[in-house]
Each structure stands twice: as C-alpha cells, then as structure tokens.
C-alpha cells in the first residue's frame, strides 16, 4: 500500500499541477504528499460550487480552510481512478 500511495500520490499531484496550468485562475497552489492533497480556489463560493458539481458527477472531494479543496483518496486508489477524478475536475472547471 505504501508504494501505491507514493507512486499514485505523486501522479495525482502532477495531474493537479497540470490542471492548475490549464485553469490558472481557478486552481491555485496544488500541493501534497502521498494521498494528502489539496489546492486552493479563488473564493469559498467558487470552491463550494466546484465541490457540489463534482459530487453530482460521482467524484467526492471535501474542503478545508476558507477556499481549499482537500483530497484524501483511499489507499487502494489507482492511476485509473485518478484519471477519472481529474477528468471530472477538468470538465467542471471548464463549466465554471
């Protein structure tokens, strides 16, 4: 499990950094280590809208602080799972 968390977590962070490059006004400061991942959004309202839209599409993320999105995947999360989540994030960000 630890190897999966290290490898898939690094992959997930790289995908979040790619999202930040494509949506630089919405995805701010992606950060993390292993499966402790987060990024900021410009306002609490935008963040809450983002989270609600993701949830309606079957991808759950939560919040922390005033404008951060927190991601805490299961220890068995795979790169395929990450790709599904990031594709959903990308689609939702395109709608915002």
ABEGO torsion letter per residue (X at the ends): XAAAAAAAAAAAAAAAAAAAAABAAABBGBBEBEABBBBBBABAAAAAAAAAAAAAAGBBBBBBEAABBBBBBBAABBAAAAAAAAAAAAAAAAAX
